[in-house]
Amino acid sequence: MPTPTPEAIEQARKSVAQAKARLDALNARVATEGRRLDTRRKIILGGLLLDAATKDKRFAGIVSELTHRISRDQDKKPFEGWTLPGEDG
């Protein structure tokens, strides 16, 4: 096997760096897609829960309980003065 030249070593380093960059980009896309799907699931489940709460008092109680469990101020703010659609009061 011939002795590697400095140019060959540098080219191999560049190839490794490019491969790592491609791998990092792929991993980032997978993570982004996972977060997107998670967000979509939460939105769908939230919509289903709110719809059920407008039709069934058991679910309305669950929604009420869940909203009272919110502890972070930034999460409470969107619910200030909010009631379920169709709820008296």
C-alpha positions in Angstrom: 0.0 0.0 0.0 1.5 3.4 -1.0 2.1 6.0 1.6 -0.8 8.5 1.7 -0.1 12.0 0.5 -1.1 15.1 2.5 -3.5 15.9 -0.3 -5.1 12.4 0.0 -5.4 12.8 3.8 -7.0 16.2 3.4 -9.4 14.9 0.8 -10.4 12.0 3.1 -11.0 14.5 6.0 -13.2 16.6 3.7 -15.2 13.5 2.7 -15.7 12.5 6.3 -16.8 16.1 7.1 -19.3 16.1 4.2 -20.7 12.8 5.2 -21.1 14.0 8.8 -22.9 17.1 7.5 -25.2 15.0 5.4 -25.9 12.7 8.4 -26.6 15.7 10.7 -29.0 17.2 8.1 -30.9 13.8 7.9 -31.1 13.6 11.7 -32.4 17.2 11.8 -35.1 16.4 9.2 -36.2 13.2 11.2 -36.4 15.3 14.4 -38.4 18.0 12.7 -40.8 15.5 11.2 -41.2 13.9 14.6 -42.0 17.2 16.2 -44.4 18.1 13.4 -46.3 14.8 13.8 -46.4 15.3 17.6 -47.9 18.8 17.2 -50.5 17.5 14.7 -51.5 14.7 17.1 -51.9 17.2 20.0 -54.0 19.5 17.8 -56.3 16.7 16.7 -56.7 15.2 20.2 -57.3 18.7 21.6 -60.0 19.3 19.0 -61.6 15.9 19.7 -61.6 16.6 23.4 -63.1 20.1 23.0 -65.8 18.7 20.7 -66.6 15.9 23.2 -66.7 18.4 26.1 -69.4 20.5 24.3 -71.5 17.3 24.0 -70.8 15.4 27.2 -70.6 16.8 30.7 -68.1 14.2 31.7 -65.6 15.5 29.1 -66.5 19.1 30.1 -65.5 18.2 33.6 -62.2 16.8 32.4 -61.4 19.9 30.3 -62.2 22.1 33.3 -60.0 20.0 35.6 -57.2 20.1 33.0 -57.3 23.8 32.6 -57.2 24.3 36.4 -54.0 22.2 36.5 -52.1 24.6 34.2 -49.3 25.9 36.3 -47.1 28.0 34.0 -48.3 31.6 33.6 -47.5 31.6 29.9 -49.8 28.6 29.5 -52.6 30.1 31.6 -52.8 33.3 29.7 -54.6 31.9 26.6 -57.3 30.5 28.9 -58.0 33.7 30.8 -61.8 34.3 30.5 -62.2 31.3 28.2 -65.1 28.9 28.4 -66.1 25.9 26.4 -68.2 26.8 23.3 -71.8 26.3 24.3 -71.0 26.4 28.0 -73.2 28.6 30.2 -71.4 31.2 32.0 
